[in-house]
Amino acid sequence: MNAAVAVSTGADIQGVVSIRLGEQTFGVPVMKAQDIIAQVAINAIPLAPVEVAGSLNLRGRIVTAIDMRRRLNMPARHEGESFMCVIVERSGELYALLVDDVGDVLWLADDTFEPTPVTLSACWRALCSGLYRLPGELLLVLDVDKVLSLNAAVPAA
């Protein structure tokens, strides 16, 4: 996932960590991403919401793992398929967003940011803050706070 994106000089820019879930590219604001780690063992948490894959140990800290495929109402990852974790923090707690792959950090001009289209599924629209048009694809920017609001009802896809 190597995308070269031109940024006009003098424009304010935002950084996003590009991630893949299935065939779709998403972005996590770089200021929200604390770490990227490879696949690790995840322990189940009884009675957790369906989006919570479990917990993992990251350098002695317990981290709640969120299955982003479940969170976005996407088909489940096939048994044995690898994943990566994007570590984010909210209210002093660490979370691992489980994604299929992590790409580059992209620096994109603010003036190329667009609102989330109304034609996007209600579930995705509720969890994204907008998008950038990349050569050949759209990069939907995830709103990490909304993604981690697991108690809030999110419309089905």
Secondary structure by P-SEA (a helix, b strand, c coil): cbbbbbbccccbbbbbbbbbcccbbbbcccccccccccccbbbbbccccccccbbbbcccbbbbbbccccccccccccccccbbbbbbbcccbbbbbcccccccbbbbbccccccccccccaaaaaccccccccccbbbbbbccccccccccccccc
